[in-house]
Amino acid sequence: MINAYQKGMRFVFDIQNYGWEKVSRLYNDAPVSTEEILRLGKWLKGEKLFKF
């Protein structure tokens, strides 16, 4: 279970490398799938598996 939290934390740290504006984007455009967290490029490109 802790592994999932670590992956989420790692995701935010990796996003931070692209600048704080990307971290801020997480509040309005949070990942909707585990795939976006495991494959950072998908979230950065805006590739969503599900559209709400």
Distance bins in CASP14 RR format, pairs under 12 A and 6 or more apart:
PFRMAT RR
TARGET T0000
AUTHOR 0000-0000-0000
RMODE 2
METHOD distances of the structure
MODEL  1
1 7 0 0 0 0 0 1 0 0 0 0 0
2 8 0 0 0 0 0 1 0 0 0 0 0
2 9 0 0 0 0 0 1 0 0 0 0 0
3 9 0 0 0 0 0 1 0 0 0 0 0
3 10 0 0 0 0 0 1 0 0 0 0 0
3 34 0 0 0 0 0 1 0 0 0 0 0
3 37 0 0 0 0 0 1 0 0 0 0 0
3 38 0 0 0 0 0 1 0 0 0 0 0
4 10 0 0 0 0 0 1 0 0 0 0 0
4 11 0 0 0 0 0 1 0 0 0 0 0
4 34 0 0 0 0 1 0 0 0 0 0 0
4 37 0 0 0 0 1 0 0 0 0 0 0
4 38 0 0 0 0 0 1 0 0 0 0 0
5 11 0 0 0 0 0 1 0 0 0 0 0
5 12 0 0 0 0 0 1 0 0 0 0 0
5 37 0 0 0 0 0 1 0 0 0 0 0
6 12 0 0 0 0 0 1 0 0 0 0 0
6 13 0 0 0 0 0 1 0 0 0 0 0
6 37 0 0 0 0 0 1 0 0 0 0 0
7 13 0 0 0 0 0 1 0 0 0 0 0
7 14 0 0 0 0 0 1 0 0 0 0 0
7 31 0 0 0 0 0 1 0 0 0 0 0
7 34 0 0 0 0 1 0 0 0 0 0 0
7 35 0 0 0 0 0 1 0 0 0 0 0
7 36 0 0 0 0 0 1 0 0 0 0 0
7 37 1 0 0 1 0 0 0 0 0 0 0
7 38 1 0 0 1 0 0 0 0 0 0 0
7 39 0 0 0 0 0 1 0 0 0 0 0
7 40 0 0 0 0 0 1 0 0 0 0 0
8 14 0 0 0 0 1 0 0 0 0 0 0
8 15 0 0 0 0 1 0 0 0 0 0 0
8 26 0 0 0 0 0 1 0 0 0 0 0
8 30 0 0 0 0 0 1 0 0 0 0 0
8 31 0 0 0 0 1 0 0 0 0 0 0
8 34 0 0 0 0 1 0 0 0 0 0 0
8 36 0 0 0 0 0 1 0 0 0 0 0
8 37 1 0 1 0 0 0 0 0 0 0 0
8 38 0 0 0 0 1 0 0 0 0 0 0
8 40 0 0 0 0 0 1 0 0 0 0 0
8 43 0 0 0 0 0 1 0 0 0 0 0
9 15 0 0 0 0 0 1 0 0 0 0 0
9 16 0 0 0 0 0 1 0 0 0 0 0
9 37 0 0 0 0 0 1 0 0 0 0 0
10 16 0 0 0 0 0 1 0 0 0 0 0
10 17 0 0 0 0 0 1 0 0 0 0 0
10 37 0 0 0 0 1 0 0 0 0 0 0
10 38 0 0 0 0 1 0 0 0 0 0 0
10 40 0 0 0 0 1 0 0 0 0 0 0
11 17 0 0 0 0 0 1 0 0 0 0 0
11 18 0 0 0 0 0 1 0 0 0 0 0
11 22 0 0 0 0 0 1 0 0 0 0 0
11 23 0 0 0 0 0 1 0 0 0 0 0
11 26 0 0 0 0 1 0 0 0 0 0 0
11 30 0 0 0 0 0 1 0 0 0 0 0
11 31 1 0 0 1 0 0 0 0 0 0 0
11 34 0 0 0 0 0 1 0 0 0 0 0
11 35 0 0 0 0 0 1 0 0 0 0 0
11 36 0 0 0 0 1 0 0 0 0 0 0
11 37 1 0 1 0 0 0 0 0 0 0 0
11 38 0 0 0 0 1 0 0 0 0 0 0
11 39 0 0 0 0 0 1 0 0 0 0 0
11 40 1 0 0 1 0 0 0 0 0 0 0
11 41 0 0 0 0 0 1 0 0 0 0 0
11 42 0 0 0 0 0 1 0 0 0 0 0
11 43 0 0 0 0 1 0 0 0 0 0 0
11 44 0 0 0 0 0 1 0 0 0 0 0
12 18 0 0 0 0 0 1 0 0 0 0 0
12 19 0 0 0 0 0 1 0 0 0 0 0
12 20 0 0 0 0 0 1 0 0 0 0 0
12 22 0 0 0 0 1 0 0 0 0 0 0
12 23 1 0 0 1 0 0 0 0 0 0 0
12 24 0 0 0 0 0 1 0 0 0 0 0
12 25 0 0 0 0 0 1 0 0 0 0 0
12 26 1 0 0 1 0 0 0 0 0 0 0
12 27 0 0 0 0 0 1 0 0 0 0 0
12 30 0 0 0 0 0 1 0 0 0 0 0
12 31 0 0 0 0 0 1 0 0 0 0 0
12 37 0 0 0 0 1 0 0 0 0 0 0
12 40 0 0 0 0 0 1 0 0 0 0 0
12 43 0 0 0 0 0 1 0 0 0 0 0
13 19 0 0 0 0 0 1 0 0 0 0 0
13 22 0 0 0 0 0 1 0 0 0 0 0
13 23 0 0 0 0 1 0 0 0 0 0 0
13 26 0 0 0 0 0 1 0 0 0 0 0
13 37 0 0 0 0 0 1 0 0 0 0 0
13 40 0 0 0 0 0 1 0 0 0 0 0
14 22 0 0 0 0 1 0 0 0 0 0 0
14 23 0 0 0 0 0 1 0 0 0 0 0
14 26 0 0 0 0 0 1 0 0 0 0 0
14 31 0 0 0 0 0 1 0 0 0 0 0
14 36 0 0 0 0 0 1 0 0 0 0 0
14 37 0 0 0 0 1 0 0 0 0 0 0
14 38 0 0 0 0 0 1 0 0 0 0 0
14 39 0 0 0 0 0 1 0 0 0 0 0
14 40 1 0 1 0 0 0 0 0 0 0 0
14 41 0 0 0 0 1 0 0 0 0 0 0
14 43 0 0 0 0 1 0 0 0 0 0 0
14 44 0 0 0 0 1 0 0 0 0 0 0
15 21 0 0 0 0 1 0 0 0 0 0 0
15 22 1 0 1 0 0 0 0 0 0 0 0
15 23 1 0 1 0 0 0 0 0 0 0 0
15 24 0 0 0 0 1 0 0 0 0 0 0
15 25 0 0 0 0 1 0 0 0 0 0 0
15 26 1 0 0 1 0 0 0 0 0 0 0
15 27 0 0 0 0 0 1 0 0 0 0 0
15 29 0 0 0 0 0 1 0 0 0 0 0
15 30 0 0 0 0 0 1 0 0 0 0 0
15 31 0 0 0 0 1 0 0 0 0 0 0
15 36 0 0 0 0 0 1 0 0 0 0 0
15 37 0 0 0 0 0 1 0 0 0 0 0
15 40 1 0 0 1 0 0 0 0 0 0 0
15 41 0 0 0 0 0 1 0 0 0 0 0
15 43 1 0 0 1 0 0 0 0 0 0 0
15 44 0 0 0 0 1 0 0 0 0 0 0
16 22 1 0 0 1 0 0 0 0 0 0 0
16 23 1 0 1 0 0 0 0 0 0 0 0
16 24 0 0 0 0 0 1 0 0 0 0 0
16 25 0 0 0 0 0 1 0 0 0 0 0
16 26 0 0 0 0 1 0 0 0 0 0 0
16 40 0 0 0 0 0 1 0 0 0 0 0
17 23 0 0 0 0 1 0 0 0 0 0 0
17 40 0 0 0 0 1 0 0 0 0 0 0
17 44 0 0 0 0 0 1 0 0 0 0 0
18 24 0 0 0 0 0 1 0 0 0 0 0
18 25 0 0 0 0 1 0 0 0 0 0 0
18 26 0 0 0 0 0 1 0 0 0 0 0
18 40 0 0 0 0 1 0 0 0 0 0 0
18 41 0 0 0 0 0 1 0 0 0 0 0
18 43 0 0 0 0 0 1 0 0 0 0 0
18 44 1 0 0 1 0 0 0 0 0 0 0
19 25 0 0 0 0 1 0 0 0 0 0 0
19 26 0 0 0 0 0 1 0 0 0 0 0
19 44 0 0 0 0 0 1 0 0 0 0 0
20 26 0 0 0 0 0 1 0 0 0 0 0
20 27 0 0 0 0 0 1 0 0 0 0 0
21 27 0 0 0 0 0 1 0 0 0 0 0
21 28 0 0 0 0 0 1 0 0 0 0 0
21 29 0 0 0 0 0 1 0 0 0 0 0
22 28 0 0 0 0 0 1 0 0 0 0 0
22 29 0 0 0 0 1 0 0 0 0 0 0
22 40 0 0 0 0 0 1 0 0 0 0 0
22 41 0 0 0 0 0 1 0 0 0 0 0
22 43 0 0 0 0 1 0 0 0 0 0 0
22 44 1 0 0 1 0 0 0 0 0 0 0
22 46 0 0 0 0 0 1 0 0 0 0 0
23 29 0 0 0 0 0 1 0 0 0 0 0
23 30 0 0 0 0 0 1 0 0 0 0 0
23 43 0 0 0 0 0 1 0 0 0 0 0
24 30 0 0 0 0 0 1 0 0 0 0 0
25 31 0 0 0 0 0 1 0 0 0 0 0
25 43 0 0 0 0 1 0 0 0 0 0 0
25 44 0 0 0 0 1 0 0 0 0 0 0
25 46 0 0 0 0 0 1 0 0 0 0 0
26 32 0 0 0 0 0 1 0 0 0 0 0
26 36 0 0 0 0 0 1 0 0 0 0 0
26 37 0 0 0 0 0 1 0 0 0 0 0
26 40 0 0 0 0 0 1 0 0 0 0 0
26 43 0 0 0 0 1 0 0 0 0 0 0
26 44 0 0 0 0 0 1 0 0 0 0 0
29 36 0 0 0 0 0 1 0 0 0 0 0
29 43 0 0 0 0 1 0 0 0 0 0 0
29 44 0 0 0 0 0 1 0 0 0 0 0
29 45 0 0 0 0 0 1 0 0 0 0 0
29 46 1 0 0 1 0 0 0 0 0 0 0
29 47 0 0 0 0 0 1 0 0 0 0 0
29 48 0 0 0 0 1 0 0 0 0 0 0
29 51 0 0 0 0 0 1 0 0 0 0 0
29 52 0 0 0 0 0 1 0 0 0 0 0
30 36 0 0 0 0 1 0 0 0 0 0 0
30 37 0 0 0 0 1 0 0 0 0 0 0
30 43 0 0 0 0 1 0 0 0 0 0 0
30 46 0 0 0 0 0 1 0 0 0 0 0
30 48 0 0 0 0 0 1 0 0 0 0 0
30 50 0 0 0 0 0 1 0 0 0 0 0
30 52 0 0 0 0 0 1 0 0 0 0 0
31 37 1 0 1 0 0 0 0 0 0 0 0
31 38 0 0 0 0 1 0 0 0 0 0 0
31 39 0 0 0 0 0 1 0 0 0 0 0
31 40 0 0 0 0 1 0 0 0 0 0 0
31 41 0 0 0 0 0 1 0 0 0 0 0
31 42 0 0 0 0 1 0 0 0 0 0 0
31 43 1 0 1 0 0 0 0 0 0 0 0
31 44 0 0 0 0 0 1 0 0 0 0 0
31 46 0 0 0 0 1 0 0 0 0 0 0
31 47 0 0 0 0 0 1 0 0 0 0 0
31 48 0 0 0 0 1 0 0 0 0 0 0
31 49 0 0 0 0 1 0 0 0 0 0 0
31 50 0 0 0 0 0 1 0 0 0 0 0
32 42 0 0 0 0 0 1 0 0 0 0 0
32 43 0 0 0 0 1 0 0 0 0 0 0
32 46 0 0 0 0 0 1 0 0 0 0 0
32 47 0 0 0 0 0 1 0 0 0 0 0
32 48 1 0 0 1 0 0 0 0 0 0 0
32 49 1 0 0 1 0 0 0 0 0 0 0
32 50 1 0 1 0 0 0 0 0 0 0 0
32 51 0 0 0 0 1 0 0 0 0 0 0
32 52 1 0 0 1 0 0 0 0 0 0 0
33 39 0 0 0 0 1 0 0 0 0 0 0
33 42 0 0 0 0 1 0 0 0 0 0 0
33 43 0 0 0 0 1 0 0 0 0 0 0
33 46 0 0 0 0 0 1 0 0 0 0 0
33 47 0 0 0 0 1 0 0 0 0 0 0
33 48 1 0 0 1 0 0 0 0 0 0 0
33 49 1 0 1 0 0 0 0 0 0 0 0
33 50 1 0 0 1 0 0 0 0 0 0 0
33 51 0 0 0 0 0 1 0 0 0 0 0
33 52 0 0 0 0 0 1 0 0 0 0 0
34 42 0 0 0 0 0 1 0 0 0 0 0
34 43 0 0 0 0 0 1 0 0 0 0 0
34 49 0 0 0 0 1 0 0 0 0 0 0
34 50 0 0 0 0 0 1 0 0 0 0 0
35 41 0 0 0 0 0 1 0 0 0 0 0
35 42 1 0 0 1 0 0 0 0 0 0 0
35 43 0 0 0 0 1 0 0 0 0 0 0
35 46 0 0 0 0 0 1 0 0 0 0 0
35 47 0 0 0 0 1 0 0 0 0 0 0
35 48 0 0 0 0 1 0 0 0 0 0 0
35 49 1 0 0 1 0 0 0 0 0 0 0
35 50 0 0 0 0 0 1 0 0 0 0 0
36 42 1 0 1 0 0 0 0 0 0 0 0
36 43 1 0 1 0 0 0 0 0 0 0 0
36 44 0 0 0 0 1 0 0 0 0 0 0
36 45 0 0 0 0 1 0 0 0 0 0 0
36 46 0 0 0 0 1 0 0 0 0 0 0
36 47 1 0 0 1 0 0 0 0 0 0 0
36 48 1 0 0 1 0 0 0 0 0 0 0
36 49 1 0 0 1 0 0 0 0 0 0 0
36 50 0 0 0 0 0 1 0 0 0 0 0
37 43 1 0 0 1 0 0 0 0 0 0 0
37 44 0 0 0 0 0 1 0 0 0 0 0
37 49 0 0 0 0 0 1 0 0 0 0 0
39 45 0 0 0 0 1 0 0 0 0 0 0
39 46 0 0 0 0 0 1 0 0 0 0 0
39 47 0 0 0 0 1 0 0 0 0 0 0
39 49 0 0 0 0 0 1 0 0 0 0 0
40 46 0 0 0 0 0 1 0 0 0 0 0
40 47 0 0 0 0 0 1 0 0 0 0 0
41 47 1 0 0 1 0 0 0 0 0 0 0
42 48 0 0 0 0 1 0 0 0 0 0 0
42 49 0 0 0 0 1 0 0 0 0 0 0
43 49 0 0 0 0 0 1 0 0 0 0 0
END
